[in-house]
Amino acid sequence: MASKGGNPDERATDAEIEKAIGALRPSDLVRLGKVASFRARALAAAGLGQSGEDLLQEAIKRTLAGQRHWRKAIPFVTHLVATMRSIANHALEKVHGAVLVSTATDDVQQPPGVSQGSDPERLAAAKERFQQIRKRFDDDDEVGLVLEGMAAGMKGIDIQRDLNLTPQQYETILLRLRRGIDRSEGWAP
C-alpha cells in the first residue's frame, strides 16, 4: 500500500507488481470491481465521469508508475482497494473541498455507533467527528479500510474476511486506531 516512508525493502519491485497483477483471481477481480463501482458512484454524484473500470485501471497504473507503493506485507488486492479509495477521495476533495457523502439510501455511510433515528444535530456531529478520524489516519491505509468497513456496518469478522486479515492483524490495526484517537485532540475511543 502507499506509504510515506517505510522500509524500501518492504516495497514490491516492478516485476513483483506485474506478477501480482497476473495472479489476480476471478474472485479478486469481482471484489475489486464492486469496490470500484461503489467509488465510481460517489464520483458520478459529484459530476465526475469516471467509471469503476477507469478507477481500477488508474490504481494499477499508479502502482506500476511508482506513484503508489505496494508494501509486500499487505495483500495486493487490499493495496488496490486502498489506492482506489485514495484516488476517489482526492478527486472529490478537489471538486468540493471536502469529502462528498452520497444521498442514495443504499450508499449512505453512517458513522459507527449512530442509529438512523438520531436527531440531525447529533448525526451531523458524528459524521464530522468520523471524517476527522478518517483524515487523521489518511496515511494509514489499513486503518482506513477498517474504518470504512465499520462505517458500512460490517462486523469485525466480516472486515477480517474482506481484507484477508488474521485476528491478530485485525487487533493490531484496531490498537493503532485506538492509540491514534487517544493521542489526537483528546478523543476517547
Backbone as ProteinMPNN parsed JSONL, in Angstrom:
{"seq_chain_A": "MASKGGNPDERATDAEIEKAIGALRPSDLVRLGKVASFRARALAAAGLGQSGEDLLQEAIKRTLAGQRHWRKAIPFVTHLVATMRSIANHALEKVHGAVLVSTATDDVQQPPGVSQGSDPERLAAAKERFQQIRKRFDDDDEVGLVLEGMAAGMKGIDIQRDLNLTPQQYETILLRLRRGIDRSEGWAP", "coords_chain_A": {"N_chain_A": [[0.833, -1.173, 0.0], [0.288, 2.288, -0.455], [2.581, 4.237, 1.166], [3.966, 6.695, 3.156], [7.244, 6.947, 3.384], [8.751, 4.364, 5.276], [10.307, 1.123, 5.147], [12.298, 0.648, 2.355], [12.822, -1.939, 1.474], [10.526, -3.314, 1.968], [8.844, -2.652, -0.031], [7.339, -3.602, -3.097], [8.897, -4.775, -6.075], [8.995, -3.738, -9.561], [8.715, -6.04, -11.121], [7.554, -7.804, -9.271], [5.135, -6.533, -8.853], [3.965, -6.707, -11.399], [3.755, -9.485, -11.545], [1.926, -9.916, -9.458], [-0.33, -8.652, -10.486], [-0.879, -10.293, -12.682], [-1.535, -12.566, -11.26], [-4.004, -12.149, -10.151], [-7.048, -13.421, -9.116], [-10.241, -14.573, -10.436], [-12.197, -14.133, -8.427], [-10.96, -12.135, -6.961], [-10.981, -10.086, -8.833], [-13.713, -9.664, -9.102], [-14.35, -8.687, -6.532], [-12.719, -6.371, -6.502], [-13.946, -5.037, -8.6], [-16.483, -4.499, -7.512], [-15.846, -2.756, -5.389], [-14.676, -0.707, -6.876], [-16.884, 0.115, -8.435], [-18.593, 1.081, -6.437], [-17.08, 3.267, -5.476], [-16.978, 4.743, -7.839], [-19.641, 5.492, -8.184], [-19.958, 7.434, -6.197], [-18.254, 9.338, -7.246], [-19.574, 9.909, -9.622], [-21.875, 11.1, -8.607], [-20.853, 13.495, -7.885], [-20.434, 14.653, -10.237], [-18.285, 13.794, -11.659], [-17.06, 11.984, -14.279], [-16.038, 9.202, -14.039], [-15.631, 5.812, -14.499], [-16.077, 2.66, -12.755], [-14.302, 0.79, -13.772], [-12.406, 2.502, -14.915], [-11.378, 3.641, -12.598], [-10.19, 1.444, -11.287], [-8.27, 0.807, -13.222], [-6.709, 3.124, -13.069], [-5.685, 2.898, -10.484], [-4.054, 0.648, -10.75], [-2.32, 1.602, -12.724], [-1.046, 3.756, -11.382], [0.269, 2.341, -9.405], [2.042, 0.765, -10.906], [3.523, 2.822, -12.061], [4.88, 3.791, -9.93], [3.832, 5.763, -8.368], [2.203, 5.058, -6.322], [2.993, 2.965, -3.687], [3.346, -0.45, -3.215], [3.424, -2.29, -0.383], [4.857, -5.316, 0.371], [3.987, -6.831, 2.514], [1.325, -6.487, 2.702], [-1.708, -7.699, 1.331], [-2.091, -7.731, -2.222], [-4.569, -7.116, -3.382], [-5.821, -5.724, -1.307], [-4.171, -3.497, -1.233], [-4.817, -2.354, -3.746], [-7.535, -1.728, -3.329], [-7.315, 0.22, -1.314], [-5.872, 2.129, -2.73], [-7.689, 2.863, -4.734], [-9.657, 3.991, -3.114], [-8.266, 6.192, -2.106], [-7.691, 7.637, -4.48], [-10.299, 8.275, -5.338], [-11.266, 9.751, -3.109], [-9.479, 11.938, -3.1], [-10.089, 13.079, -5.577], [-12.735, 13.895, -5.126], [-12.327, 15.742, -3.075], [-10.94, 17.725, -4.443], [-12.921, 18.695, -6.118], [-14.998, 19.523, -4.406], [-13.812, 20.441, -2.084], [-14.118, 19.033, 0.172], [-15.016, 15.834, 1.567], [-17.475, 14.063, -0.188], [-20.727, 12.954, 0.587], [-22.787, 10.494, -0.502], [-26.254, 10.717, -1.47], [-27.945, 8.654, -1.977], [-29.902, 6.07, -0.638], [-28.867, 3.467, -0.331], [-26.187, 3.901, -0.364], [-25.389, 5.558, 1.674], [-23.18, 6.214, 4.249], [-23.166, 5.588, 7.552], [-21.702, 6.948, 10.429], [-19.883, 4.855, 12.728], [-21.808, 3.501, 15.395], [-23.949, 5.275, 15.292], [-27.331, 5.632, 15.191], [-30.085, 5.268, 12.867], [-32.202, 6.777, 13.751], [-31.233, 9.024, 15.02], [-31.09, 12.457, 16.084], [-30.834, 15.289, 13.817], [-28.712, 17.08, 14.504], [-27.006, 15.595, 16.205], [-26.344, 13.558, 14.438], [-25.018, 14.983, 12.409], [-22.849, 15.954, 13.888], [-21.634, 13.539, 14.597], [-20.944, 12.553, 12.072], [-19.127, 14.506, 11.279], [-17.12, 14.181, 13.202], [-16.357, 11.56, 12.635], [-15.312, 11.906, 10.047], [-13.117, 13.488, 10.721], [-11.612, 11.652, 12.16], [-11.112, 9.783, 10.139], [-9.577, 11.389, 8.453], [-7.392, 11.803, 10.111], [-6.132, 9.351, 9.942], [-5.32, 9.194, 7.326], [-2.915, 8.519, 6.109], [-2.567, 5.908, 6.789], [-3.402, 3.2, 5.364], [-4.447, 0.691, 6.056], [-5.841, 1.101, 8.5], [-7.669, 2.921, 7.498], [-9.169, 1.3, 5.731], [-10.332, -0.494, 7.553], [-11.85, 1.307, 9.063], [-13.655, 2.119, 7.059], [-15.035, -0.271, 6.679], [-16.256, -0.508, 9.179], [-17.872, 1.778, 9.096], [-19.603, 1.01, 7.146], [-21.13, -0.705, 8.523], [-20.21, -3.243, 8.988], [-19.306, -6.244, 10.675], [-16.567, -7.196, 12.848], [-15.49, -9.716, 12.119], [-16.334, -9.934, 9.486], [-14.99, -7.81, 8.306], [-12.378, -8.681, 8.668], [-12.416, -10.947, 6.993], [-13.001, -9.789, 4.464], [-10.763, -8.137, 4.093], [-8.797, -9.931, 4.212], [-7.424, -10.543, 6.636], [-5.727, -11.755, 9.517], [-6.95, -12.62, 12.807], [-5.13, -11.534, 14.661], [-3.753, -9.582, 13.125], [-5.892, -7.883, 12.591], [-6.582, -7.021, 15.201], [-4.229, -5.646, 15.813], [-4.379, -3.504, 14.019], [-6.692, -2.265, 15.008], [-5.709, -1.511, 17.493], [-3.804, 0.426, 16.75], [-5.595, 2.289, 15.747], [-7.099, 2.956, 18.063], [-5.044, 4.016, 19.708], [-4.197, 6.165, 18.126], [-6.483, 7.745, 18.103], [-6.723, 8.355, 20.811], [-4.467, 9.958, 21.182], [-4.86, 12.088, 19.542], [-6.117, 15.166, 19.677], [-7.388, 14.686, 22.128], [-9.434, 12.814, 21.884], [-11.655, 10.228, 22.836], [-11.66, 6.657, 22.696]], "CA_chain_A": [[0.0, 0.0, 0.0], [1.046, 3.519, -0.461], [3.009, 4.626, 2.498], [5.006, 7.704, 3.158], [8.373, 6.413, 4.111], [8.768, 2.927, 5.425], [11.498, 0.454, 4.683], [12.202, 0.381, 0.919], [12.862, -3.377, 1.229], [9.159, -3.807, 2.071], [8.129, -2.31, -1.251], [7.444, -4.559, -4.192], [9.581, -4.34, -7.292], [8.124, -3.72, -10.733], [8.446, -7.427, -11.518], [6.614, -8.37, -8.303], [3.826, -5.917, -9.117], [3.438, -7.337, -12.622], [3.386, -10.855, -11.187], [0.706, -9.846, -8.644], [-1.437, -8.313, -11.392], [-1.173, -11.516, -13.421], [-2.034, -13.6, -10.358], [-5.332, -11.815, -9.641], [-8.041, -14.465, -9.382], [-11.551, -14.027, -10.797], [-12.873, -13.629, -7.232], [-10.316, -10.853, -6.644], [-11.452, -9.097, -9.807], [-15.1, -9.353, -8.747], [-14.284, -7.822, -5.349], [-12.186, -5.074, -6.929], [-14.982, -4.398, -9.413], [-17.529, -3.984, -6.62], [-15.303, -1.585, -4.704], [-14.512, 0.334, -7.886], [-18.22, 0.615, -8.786], [-19.048, 1.867, -5.296], [-16.343, 4.538, -5.506], [-17.354, 5.472, -9.058], [-20.963, 6.096, -7.97], [-19.74, 8.671, -5.44], [-17.658, 10.294, -8.182], [-20.632, 10.314, -10.553], [-22.762, 12.01, -7.886], [-20.173, 14.795, -7.832], [-20.293, 15.138, -11.597], [-17.049, 13.298, -12.267], [-17.426, 10.858, -15.131], [-15.064, 8.123, -14.003], [-16.296, 4.538, -14.238], [-15.368, 1.771, -11.849], [-13.175, 0.218, -14.512], [-11.39, 3.564, -15.0], [-10.784, 3.805, -11.272], [-9.301, 0.303, -11.08], [-7.133, 0.98, -14.138], [-5.881, 4.201, -12.537], [-4.989, 2.358, -9.317], [-2.987, -0.222, -11.264], [-1.36, 2.469, -13.417], [-0.256, 4.489, -10.385], [1.146, 1.387, -8.736], [3.114, 0.434, -11.847], [4.336, 4.02, -12.296], [5.607, 4.125, -8.709], [3.168, 6.843, -7.635], [1.69, 4.384, -5.132], [3.916, 1.875, -3.391], [2.751, -1.64, -2.604], [4.26, -3.0, 0.588], [4.609, -6.747, 0.157], [3.334, -7.432, 3.682], [-0.111, -6.26, 2.526], [-2.21, -8.35, 0.119], [-2.151, -6.821, -3.365], [-5.956, -6.665, -3.543], [-6.038, -4.709, -0.276], [-3.462, -2.307, -1.717], [-5.6, -1.741, -4.831], [-8.741, -1.152, -2.721], [-6.906, 1.456, -0.643], [-5.469, 3.087, -3.762], [-8.92, 3.384, -5.342], [-10.27, 4.879, -2.118], [-7.485, 7.416, -2.073], [-7.907, 8.36, -5.744], [-11.665, 8.809, -5.318], [-11.373, 10.79, -2.086], [-8.747, 13.132, -3.533], [-10.859, 13.691, -6.662], [-13.885, 14.568, -4.519], [-11.84, 16.903, -2.339], [-10.604, 18.768, -5.415], [-14.159, 19.263, -6.651], [-15.842, 20.132, -3.375], [-13.07, 20.922, -0.931], [-14.421, 18.147, 1.29], [-15.496, 14.526, 1.138], [-18.888, 14.065, -0.514], [-21.495, 11.807, 1.053], [-23.86, 10.236, -1.448], [-27.581, 10.794, -0.874], [-28.687, 7.429, -2.248], [-30.072, 5.384, 0.641], [-28.032, 2.293, -0.196], [-24.784, 4.296, -0.334], [-25.092, 6.438, 2.795], [-22.379, 5.584, 5.281], [-23.376, 6.149, 8.877], [-20.568, 6.733, 11.323], [-20.146, 3.764, 13.661], [-22.479, 3.831, 16.648], [-25.006, 6.268, 15.106], [-28.524, 4.97, 14.695], [-30.835, 6.016, 11.868], [-33.156, 7.648, 14.409], [-30.572, 10.123, 15.72], [-31.521, 13.771, 15.628], [-29.916, 15.8, 12.799], [-27.508, 17.688, 15.074], [-26.112, 14.517, 16.646], [-25.878, 12.868, 13.244], [-24.027, 15.854, 11.764], [-21.657, 15.969, 14.743], [-20.99, 12.231, 14.48], [-20.321, 12.471, 10.739], [-17.954, 15.39, 11.286], [-16.086, 13.536, 14.015], [-15.896, 10.399, 11.881], [-14.455, 12.411, 8.972], [-11.867, 13.913, 11.352], [-10.859, 10.44, 12.471], [-10.639, 9.249, 8.851], [-8.497, 12.25, 7.978], [-6.253, 11.555, 10.992], [-5.485, 8.12, 9.506], [-5.24, 9.229, 5.868], [-1.68, 7.876, 5.667], [-2.571, 4.508, 7.216], [-4.438, 2.586, 4.527], [-5.093, -0.422, 6.752], [-6.826, 1.671, 9.419], [-8.714, 3.493, 6.653], [-10.045, 0.225, 5.248], [-11.117, -0.987, 8.696], [-12.851, 2.346, 9.351], [-14.697, 2.037, 6.036], [-15.858, -1.435, 6.989], [-17.084, -0.158, 10.338], [-18.876, 2.744, 8.652], [-20.583, 0.271, 6.344], [-21.901, -1.554, 9.425], [-19.678, -4.598, 8.981], [-18.782, -6.809, 11.921], [-15.129, -7.429, 12.797], [-15.173, -10.946, 11.386], [-16.543, -9.657, 8.065], [-13.889, -6.941, 7.891], [-11.198, -9.55, 8.567], [-12.555, -11.783, 5.808], [-12.896, -8.949, 3.272], [-9.411, -7.597, 3.95], [-7.88, -11.064, 4.304], [-6.613, -10.302, 7.818], [-5.834, -12.698, 10.626], [-7.438, -11.901, 14.001], [-4.038, -10.765, 15.26], [-3.541, -8.394, 12.295], [-7.044, -7.007, 12.809], [-6.431, -6.417, 16.527], [-3.117, -4.693, 15.728], [-4.906, -2.321, 13.341], [-7.585, -1.602, 15.963], [-4.87, -0.889, 18.519], [-3.29, 1.669, 16.152], [-6.731, 3.202, 15.684], [-7.377, 3.444, 19.423], [-3.938, 4.87, 20.164], [-4.225, 7.396, 17.348], [-7.61, 8.566, 18.551], [-6.372, 8.829, 22.15], [-3.438, 10.984, 21.11], [-5.253, 13.176, 18.665], [-7.107, 16.125, 20.183], [-8.063, 14.217, 23.328], [-10.6, 11.97, 21.622], [-11.706, 8.953, 23.554], [-12.072, 5.598, 21.759]], "C_chain_A": [[0.869, 1.224, 0.0], [1.361, 3.916, 0.956], [4.073, 5.679, 2.355], [6.136, 7.166, 4.001], [8.307, 4.907, 4.175], [10.056, 2.362, 4.879], [11.362, 0.157, 3.197], [12.23, -1.11, 0.603], [11.461, -3.984, 1.286], [8.385, -3.588, 0.776], [8.381, -3.341, -2.341], [8.188, -3.939, -5.367], [8.58, -4.315, -8.442], [7.749, -5.137, -11.158], [7.433, -8.078, -10.566], [5.214, -7.804, -8.502], [3.187, -6.554, -10.34], [2.99, -8.768, -12.352], [2.081, -10.868, -10.394], [-0.51, -9.515, -9.506], [-1.858, -9.558, -12.164], [-1.789, -12.608, -12.565], [-3.416, -13.28, -9.78], [-6.334, -12.879, -10.079], [-9.362, -13.821, -9.806], [-12.299, -13.464, -9.583], [-12.273, -12.294, -6.792], [-10.848, -9.757, -7.56], [-12.904, -8.705, -9.54], [-15.125, -8.396, -7.563], [-13.787, -6.432, -5.729], [-13.211, -4.31, -7.766], [-16.092, -3.802, -8.571], [-17.061, -2.722, -5.905], [-15.188, -0.419, -5.682], [-15.858, 0.943, -8.278], [-18.778, 1.493, -7.678], [-18.392, 3.238, -5.309], [-16.749, 5.38, -6.717], [-18.729, 6.124, -8.912], [-20.833, 7.404, -7.191], [-19.143, 9.738, -6.348], [-18.713, 10.803, -9.167], [-21.594, 11.293, -9.889], [-22.169, 13.409, -7.799], [-19.949, 15.366, -9.228], [-18.998, 14.721, -12.269], [-17.368, 12.014, -13.02], [-16.388, 9.762, -15.173], [-15.803, 6.836, -13.655], [-15.478, 3.721, -13.249], [-14.15, 1.161, -12.515], [-12.041, 1.24, -14.649], [-10.639, 3.707, -13.686], [-9.799, 2.666, -10.976], [-8.065, 0.419, -11.972], [-6.169, 2.035, -13.615], [-5.073, 3.713, -11.333], [-3.817, 1.475, -9.76], [-1.908, 0.619, -11.933], [-0.46, 3.203, -12.423], [0.694, 3.567, -9.637], [2.327, 1.03, -9.641], [4.061, 1.608, -12.071], [5.138, 4.424, -11.059], [5.017, 5.293, -7.945], [2.533, 6.328, -6.352], [2.575, 3.164, -4.917], [3.19, 0.75, -2.668], [3.779, -2.263, -1.675], [3.876, -4.47, 0.522], [3.927, -7.428, 1.336], [1.814, -7.335, 3.593], [-0.577, -7.016, 1.272], [-2.4, -7.322, -1.011], [-3.57, -6.278, -3.575], [-6.271, -5.563, -2.525], [-5.36, -3.397, -0.677], [-4.284, -1.597, -2.797], [-6.877, -1.1, -4.298], [-8.395, 0.188, -2.068], [-6.507, 2.528, -1.652], [-6.697, 3.681, -4.445], [-9.626, 4.342, -4.393], [-9.565, 6.225, -2.114], [-7.709, 8.267, -3.32], [-9.281, 9.024, -5.733], [-11.803, 9.943, -4.306], [-10.664, 12.067, -2.51], [-9.479, 13.846, -4.673], [-12.053, 14.463, -6.114], [-13.457, 15.818, -3.768], [-11.493, 18.045, -3.279], [-11.861, 19.468, -5.931], [-14.907, 20.065, -5.596], [-15.093, 20.71, -2.191], [-13.333, 20.085, 0.307], [-14.901, 16.827, 0.722], [-16.999, 14.585, 0.932], [-19.536, 12.81, 0.046], [-22.68, 11.659, 0.119], [-25.212, 10.302, -0.74], [-28.429, 9.569, -1.172], [-28.734, 6.599, -0.975], [-29.176, 4.168, 0.773], [-26.55, 2.638, -0.118], [-24.414, 5.124, 0.885], [-24.311, 5.662, 3.847], [-22.636, 6.298, 6.594], [-22.104, 5.953, 9.677], [-20.896, 5.614, 12.297], [-20.838, 4.262, 14.926], [-23.592, 4.852, 16.51], [-26.211, 5.553, 14.517], [-29.239, 5.871, 13.69], [-31.777, 7.028, 12.502], [-32.527, 8.827, 15.143], [-31.068, 11.454, 15.186], [-30.462, 14.347, 14.685], [-28.634, 16.413, 13.357], [-26.502, 16.628, 15.515], [-25.531, 13.787, 15.452], [-24.801, 13.69, 12.538], [-22.735, 15.883, 12.571], [-20.899, 14.645, 14.638], [-20.296, 12.085, 13.13], [-19.065, 13.33, 10.685], [-16.801, 14.746, 12.061], [-15.495, 12.339, 13.286], [-14.966, 10.843, 10.749], [-13.114, 12.888, 9.53], [-10.99, 12.706, 11.661], [-10.304, 9.842, 11.184], [-9.475, 10.066, 8.326], [-7.231, 12.017, 8.799], [-5.457, 10.348, 10.523], [-5.365, 8.046, 7.983], [-4.001, 8.51, 5.341], [-1.602, 6.405, 6.046], [-3.723, 3.809, 6.495], [-5.163, 1.446, 5.231], [-6.16, 0.089, 7.713], [-7.98, 2.265, 8.616], [-9.691, 2.448, 6.147], [-10.907, -0.344, 6.373], [-12.2, 0.02, 9.059], [-13.989, 2.312, 8.333], [-15.623, 0.853, 6.28], [-16.783, -1.168, 8.159], [-18.205, 0.798, 9.931], [-19.962, 2.074, 7.828], [-21.406, -0.69, 7.201], [-21.411, -2.992, 9.484], [-19.192, -4.991, 10.377], [-17.281, -7.079, 11.733], [-14.747, -8.64, 11.972], [-15.333, -10.744, 9.882], [-15.428, -8.775, 7.512], [-12.626, -7.782, 7.717], [-11.248, -10.388, 7.3], [-12.359, -10.961, 4.542], [-11.474, -8.467, 3.021], [-8.342, -8.681, 4.054], [-6.894, -10.872, 5.459], [-6.787, -11.439, 8.818], [-6.41, -11.927, 11.816], [-6.355, -11.041, 14.645], [-3.763, -9.488, 14.458], [-4.662, -7.381, 12.513], [-6.93, -6.287, 14.154], [-5.306, -5.388, 16.546], [-3.576, -3.394, 15.077], [-5.829, -1.549, 14.277], [-6.797, -0.907, 17.072], [-4.273, 0.424, 18.0], [-4.388, 2.718, 16.088], [-7.012, 3.802, 17.055], [-6.292, 4.396, 19.908], [-3.925, 6.2, 19.424], [-5.343, 8.322, 17.759], [-7.304, 9.145, 19.926], [-5.425, 10.02, 22.086], [-3.865, 12.208, 20.344], [-6.394, 13.979, 19.281], [-7.945, 15.595, 21.341], [-9.294, 13.38, 23.076], [-10.518, 10.705, 22.448], [-12.167, 7.884, 22.584], [-13.534, 5.221, 21.941]], "O_chain_A": [[2.032, 1.194, 0.403], [0.493, 3.922, 1.829], [4.974, 5.563, 1.524], [5.982, 6.958, 5.205], [7.858, 4.253, 3.234], [10.815, 3.067, 4.214], [10.413, -0.517, 2.796], [11.713, -1.519, -0.436], [11.227, -5.05, 0.718], [7.387, -4.262, 0.521], [9.482, -3.873, -2.483], [8.109, -2.735, -5.611], [7.46, -4.807, -8.313], [6.6, -5.401, -11.513], [6.555, -8.819, -11.007], [4.223, -8.516, -8.339], [2.006, -6.902, -10.32], [1.964, -9.211, -12.869], [1.224, -11.723, -10.621], [-1.598, -10.044, -9.276], [-3.049, -9.846, -12.286], [-2.488, -13.481, -13.079], [-3.946, -14.066, -8.995], [-6.447, -13.193, -11.264], [-9.573, -12.635, -9.554], [-12.962, -12.433, -9.692], [-12.992, -11.421, -6.306], [-11.129, -8.643, -7.118], [-13.282, -7.548, -9.73], [-15.847, -7.399, -7.588], [-14.372, -5.428, -5.321], [-13.329, -3.089, -7.655], [-16.591, -2.719, -8.876], [-17.796, -1.737, -5.825], [-15.553, 0.712, -5.361], [-15.961, 2.159, -8.436], [-19.372, 2.536, -7.951], [-19.07, 4.256, -5.168], [-16.85, 6.602, -6.617], [-18.959, 7.201, -9.464], [-21.524, 8.377, -7.495], [-19.487, 10.914, -6.232], [-18.737, 11.987, -9.503], [-22.078, 12.219, -10.54], [-22.897, 14.391, -7.657], [-19.35, 16.43, -9.384], [-18.65, 15.238, -13.331], [-17.895, 11.065, -12.439], [-15.9, 9.423, -16.251], [-16.51, 6.768, -12.65], [-14.331, 4.053, -12.948], [-13.093, 1.03, -11.898], [-10.867, 0.895, -14.517], [-9.419, 3.874, -13.667], [-8.702, 2.906, -10.471], [-6.947, 0.159, -11.528], [-4.953, 1.868, -13.705], [-3.907, 4.076, -11.181], [-2.722, 1.557, -9.202], [-0.717, 0.378, -11.734], [0.755, 3.261, -12.611], [1.8, 3.969, -9.277], [3.473, 0.997, -9.192], [5.264, 1.414, -12.249], [5.989, 5.31, -11.14], [5.617, 5.773, -6.984], [2.348, 7.088, -5.401], [2.866, 2.422, -5.856], [2.517, 0.961, -1.659], [4.849, -2.701, -2.1], [2.698, -4.816, 0.609], [3.344, -8.5, 1.172], [1.1, -8.021, 4.325], [0.105, -6.972, 0.248], [-2.818, -6.189, -0.77], [-3.742, -5.106, -3.91], [-6.923, -4.576, -2.865], [-5.917, -2.317, -0.479], [-4.428, -0.375, -2.763], [-7.267, -0.031, -4.768], [-9.108, 1.175, -2.254], [-6.78, 3.71, -1.442], [-6.735, 4.883, -4.707], [-10.132, 5.382, -4.814], [-10.211, 7.273, -2.118], [-7.896, 9.479, -3.223], [-9.41, 10.198, -6.078], [-12.392, 10.98, -4.611], [-11.187, 13.162, -2.304], [-9.49, 15.075, -4.73], [-12.351, 15.561, -6.582], [-14.143, 16.839, -3.816], [-11.724, 19.209, -2.953], [-11.863, 20.679, -6.152], [-15.391, 21.162, -5.87], [-15.69, 21.406, -1.369], [-12.822, 20.397, 1.383], [-15.164, 16.719, -0.476], [-17.723, 15.101, 1.784], [-18.956, 11.726, -0.016], [-23.48, 12.581, -0.035], [-25.313, 9.984, 0.445], [-29.542, 9.461, -0.657], [-27.715, 6.438, -0.303], [-28.752, 3.849, 1.884], [-25.731, 1.763, 0.165], [-23.231, 5.374, 1.113], [-24.728, 4.588, 4.28], [-22.35, 7.488, 6.725], [-21.488, 4.889, 9.606], [-22.058, 5.434, 12.661], [-20.492, 5.316, 15.459], [-24.147, 5.272, 17.525], [-26.113, 4.936, 13.456], [-29.025, 7.083, 13.665], [-32.122, 8.029, 11.874], [-33.236, 9.564, 15.829], [-31.42, 11.582, 14.013], [-29.303, 13.936, 14.746], [-27.574, 16.278, 12.746], [-25.307, 16.737, 15.241], [-24.352, 13.434, 15.452], [-23.782, 13.144, 12.115], [-21.645, 15.842, 12.0], [-19.669, 14.631, 14.595], [-19.188, 11.556, 13.053], [-18.055, 12.924, 10.11], [-15.652, 14.77, 11.619], [-14.283, 12.123, 13.312], [-13.935, 10.211, 10.521], [-12.082, 12.712, 8.883], [-9.778, 12.736, 11.45], [-9.142, 9.436, 11.143], [-8.5, 9.514, 7.814], [-6.125, 12.03, 8.258], [-4.237, 10.313, 10.685], [-5.315, 6.955, 7.417], [-4.031, 7.951, 4.245], [-0.654, 5.722, 5.657], [-4.865, 3.825, 6.955], [-6.362, 1.253, 5.026], [-7.271, -0.439, 7.736], [-9.14, 2.129, 9.005], [-10.9, 2.678, 6.132], [-12.082, -0.643, 6.164], [-13.338, -0.361, 9.332], [-15.155, 2.458, 8.699], [-16.838, 0.956, 6.111], [-17.952, -1.552, 8.139], [-19.346, 0.648, 10.367], [-21.108, 2.524, 7.815], [-22.269, -1.403, 6.69], [-22.12, -3.868, 9.977], [-18.727, -4.151, 11.148], [-16.794, -7.178, 10.607], [-13.783, -8.595, 11.207], [-14.573, -11.303, 9.091], [-14.975, -8.971, 6.384], [-11.892, -7.619, 6.742], [-10.24, -10.529, 6.606], [-11.633, -11.379, 3.64], [-11.029, -8.396, 1.875], [-7.145, -8.399, 3.994], [-5.684, -11.018, 5.284], [-7.87, -12.01, 8.942], [-6.361, -10.697, 11.827], [-6.636, -9.941, 15.121], [-3.561, -8.425, 15.045], [-4.417, -6.179, 12.608], [-7.157, -5.079, 14.234], [-5.416, -4.366, 17.223], [-3.209, -2.308, 15.525], [-5.764, -0.321, 14.338], [-7.183, 0.167, 17.532], [-4.24, 1.42, 18.723], [-4.144, 3.898, 16.344], [-7.146, 5.018, 17.19], [-6.59, 5.458, 20.455], [-3.671, 7.245, 20.023], [-5.179, 9.542, 17.767], [-7.597, 10.313, 20.18], [-5.568, 10.977, 22.847], [-3.266, 13.272, 20.498], [-7.518, 13.487, 19.384], [-9.09, 16.01, 21.516], [-10.131, 13.241, 23.969], [-9.434, 10.187, 22.718], [-12.994, 8.169, 21.717], [-14.039, 4.348, 21.234]]}, "name": "protein", "num_of_chains": 1, "seq": "MASKGGNPDERATDAEIEKAIGALRPSDLVRLGKVASFRARALAAAGLGQSGEDLLQEAIKRTLAGQRHWRKAIPFVTHLVATMRSIANHALEKVHGAVLVSTATDDVQQPPGVSQGSDPERLAAAKERFQQIRKRFDDDDEVGLVLEGMAAGMKGIDIQRDLNLTPQQYETILLRLRRGIDRSEGWAP"}
